[in-house]
């Protein structure tokens, strides 16, 4: 019927043609400029994104700039990014000393995220790169950390070296070096904790992790249950467990606080920084 009408009245053919084209595009979404197989690849990527969402993790670093993060350096006012030490390079938060024209001189820095947390899993990848800043302490070679249950950046003293917090210490080792250097350790600036029911006041304790040499990326995961259990994982394996993080001053229980990344004189990069909040558990 449509064919007959078109032959008799050519102007009526336009709606029919448009309808046919619309039906064709709807049933076949592959674009003329889309390479073969791209449609299935896009669907696969979307499925991966949905799986990540279902896991419940949310990115707290946009991969482009330091939005949501605030630096605090020894001897500097809050918000001063001393010598542009914290920057974003290749989609990673990078601690760089390229713009320093003076020795390190204990100018420790921390980059604070804007939100405080209590019950959560924090996951990120890190790696050490390049050479240590001249004047950096020997212990700070390929040394950084994730500070958590920390005091606020605003409450830190002008010349305070580290925030009162629990530190998940991240270490690396030089390529070819023989000495083992585990990572995912625990340090306690102004704090202490309990392990297997016993008070631990040692400033730092080593984990059971492997040693990671050179500039390889390592996945670190921190699981925190308020004032209860804390678990460190390296590349998916549990390497340290403890509980009851506590502030030294007045023996105050720490149930939450800030998260910050360290700048301790060795260049380091952090990427894929994401967090999943957990339901509170009995502590």
C-alpha positions in Angstrom: 0.0 0.0 0.0 2.8 2.4 0.9 4.6 1.7 -2.4 1.5 2.4 -4.4 0.9 5.7 -2.5 4.5 6.7 -3.1 4.3 6.2 -6.8 1.1 8.2 -6.9 2.1 10.9 -4.4 5.9 11.1 -4.1 5.8 13.6 -1.2 4.3 10.9 1.0 7.4 8.8 0.7 9.4 11.0 3.2 7.6 9.7 6.4 8.0 6.1 5.3 11.7 6.6 4.6 12.3 8.2 8.0 10.4 5.5 9.7 12.5 2.8 8.0 15.8 4.6 8.9 14.8 5.0 12.5 13.9 1.4 12.8 17.3 0.4 11.2 19.3 2.6 13.6 17.4 1.4 16.7 17.9 -2.3 15.8 21.5 -1.8 14.9 23.3 0.7 17.2 26.7 0.2 15.6 27.8 3.5 14.1 29.2 3.7 10.6 32.5 5.0 12.1 32.6 2.3 14.8 35.2 -0.4 14.3 34.1 -4.0 14.3 33.8 -5.3 17.8 33.7 -1.9 19.5 30.1 -2.3 20.5 30.8 -5.5 22.5 34.0 -3.9 24.0 31.9 -1.0 25.2 29.3 -3.3 26.8 32.1 -5.2 28.5 33.5 -1.9 29.9 30.1 -0.9 31.1 29.7 -4.3 32.8 33.1 -3.8 34.6 32.0 -0.3 35.8 28.7 -1.8 37.1 30.6 -4.5 38.9 32.8 -1.9 40.6 29.7 0.0 41.6 28.1 -3.1 43.0 31.2 -3.7 45.1 30.5 -0.4 46.8 33.7 1.5 46.3 33.7 5.2 45.5 36.7 7.1 44.1 38.0 9.9 46.3 40.5 11.1 43.8 39.4 12.3 40.4 42.7 11.5 38.6 43.0 15.1 37.3 43.7 17.5 40.2 43.8 17.7 44.0 40.1 18.7 44.4 39.0 17.5 47.9 42.6 17.3 49.2 44.5 19.9 51.3 48.2 19.9 52.1 49.9 20.7 55.4 53.7 21.0 55.6 55.9 21.6 58.6 56.5 25.3 59.0 53.8 26.3 56.5 50.2 27.4 56.9 47.4 25.0 56.0 46.8 24.8 52.3 50.3 25.9 51.2 51.5 23.2 48.7 55.2 23.8 49.5 57.3 23.8 46.4 54.4 22.2 44.5 55.3 18.9 46.2 51.9 17.4 45.8 50.8 17.3 42.2 48.9 15.1 39.7 51.0 13.3 37.0 49.8 10.5 34.8 46.6 10.2 36.6 48.3 9.7 40.0 48.8 11.9 43.1 52.5 12.4 43.0 54.9 13.5 45.7 57.7 15.2 43.7 60.8 17.1 44.8 61.8 18.4 41.4 61.0 22.0 42.3 63.1 21.9 45.6 66.3 23.9 45.5 67.2 23.3 49.1 67.7 20.2 51.3 64.7 18.4 52.8 65.4 19.7 56.4 62.6 17.6 58.0 59.9 19.5 56.0 57.4 16.6 56.2 54.1 17.0 54.4 50.6 15.4 54.5 47.8 15.7 52.1 44.4 15.5 53.9 41.2 14.3 52.3 38.2 16.5 53.1 36.0 13.8 54.7 36.5 11.9 57.9 35.6 8.2 58.2 35.0 5.6 60.9 34.1 2.2 59.3 35.4 1.6 55.8 37.8 -0.1 53.4 40.3 2.2 51.7 42.0 0.8 48.6 44.8 2.3 46.5 47.9 1.5 44.4 51.2 3.1 45.2 54.8 3.0 43.9 58.1 4.7 44.7 60.0 6.4 41.9 63.2 8.3 41.4 65.7 9.4 44.0 65.2 10.6 47.5 65.3 14.4 48.1 68.8 15.5 49.4 68.8 15.8 53.1 66.0 13.3 53.7 66.5 11.0 56.7 67.9 7.5 56.0 64.8 5.8 57.4 62.7 7.7 54.9 64.2 6.1 51.8 61.3 4.6 49.8 59.1 5.4 52.8 55.6 6.8 52.9 52.3 6.1 54.5 48.5 6.4 54.8 47.6 8.2 58.0 44.1 7.3 59.4 42.0 8.0 62.4 44.0 11.2 62.4 43.5 14.7 63.9 42.2 17.4 61.6 44.7 19.3 59.5 43.3 22.5 61.1 44.3 21.3 64.5 48.0 20.6 63.7 50.6 22.9 65.0 52.6 25.0 62.6 55.8 23.0 63.2 54.2 19.6 64.0 55.9 16.8 62.0 53.0 14.3 61.9 49.3 14.3 62.7 48.3 12.2 65.7 47.0 9.1 64.0 47.7 5.5 63.1 50.0 5.1 60.2 49.8 2.3 57.7 53.4 2.5 56.7 54.3 1.9 53.0 57.9 0.9 52.2 59.8 -0.1 49.1 63.3 -1.4 48.4 65.9 -0.6 45.7 66.2 -2.9 42.7 68.8 -5.5 43.5 69.0 -4.7 47.2 69.3 -7.9 49.4 67.7 -6.7 52.6 64.0 -7.5 53.0 61.8 -4.5 53.7 58.1 -5.5 54.3 55.3 -3.0 53.6 51.9 -2.4 55.1 53.4 -2.0 58.5 52.1 0.0 61.5 53.5 3.1 63.1 51.9 5.2 65.9 52.6 9.0 66.0 50.9 10.0 69.2 48.9 6.8 69.4 49.0 3.1 70.4 46.9 0.0 69.7 46.2 -3.5 70.9 47.1 -6.8 69.3 45.8 -10.1 70.5 44.5 -8.3 73.6 47.9 -6.9 74.5 48.9 -3.2 74.5 51.4 -2.2 71.9 53.4 0.9 72.4 56.3 0.2 70.0 56.4 3.1 67.5 56.6 0.8 64.4 56.0 -2.9 63.8 56.6 -4.8 60.6 54.0 -6.8 58.7 54.4 -10.2 57.1 54.4 -8.9 53.6 56.8 -9.6 50.8 59.4 -7.0 49.8 58.7 -5.0 46.6 61.8 -3.8 44.8 62.0 -1.1 42.1 59.2 1.0 40.8 56.4 -1.6 40.6 52.8 -0.8 41.6 51.6 -2.4 44.8 47.9 -2.6 45.9 47.3 -1.6 49.5 43.9 -2.1 51.3 43.0 -0.9 54.7 40.0 -2.2 56.5 38.9 -0.2 59.6 36.1 -1.0 62.0 36.0 2.2 64.1 37.7 1.5 67.5 37.6 -2.2 66.7 39.5 -4.4 64.3 42.0 -3.0 61.7 43.3 -5.1 58.8 46.1 -4.4 56.4 46.2 -6.2 53.0 48.9 -6.1 50.4 48.0 -7.4 46.9 44.9 -9.0 48.5 46.7 -10.8 51.3 46.3 -10.0 55.0 49.7 -8.9 56.4 48.8 -7.2 59.7 45.8 -7.3 62.1 45.2 -5.3 65.3 42.5 -3.5 67.2 41.5 -0.6 69.5 43.5 2.3 68.1 43.9 4.8 70.9 45.2 8.3 71.3 48.1 8.5 73.8 46.7 11.7 75.4 44.2 10.7 78.1 44.1 7.2 76.6 41.2 8.3 74.3 39.6 5.7 72.1 39.9 6.5 68.4 36.8 5.6 66.5 37.3 7.7 63.3 39.2 10.6 61.9 41.0 12.0 58.9 42.9 10.2 56.1 46.1 11.7 54.7 49.0 10.7 52.5 52.6 11.4 53.4 55.5 13.2 51.8 58.6 12.1 53.7 61.4 13.0 51.2 61.1 10.1 48.7 59.0 10.6 45.5 55.9 8.3 45.5 52.7 8.0 43.5 49.2 7.1 44.5 46.4 6.1 42.1 43.0 4.4 42.1 42.2 5.7 45.5 38.8 4.5 46.5 36.7 3.9 49.6 33.8 1.8 50.7 32.0 2.6 53.8 31.0 -0.3 56.1 28.1 -0.8 58.5 29.3 -0.4 62.1 30.0 -3.6 63.9 30.2 -4.5 67.6 33.5 -3.4 68.9 
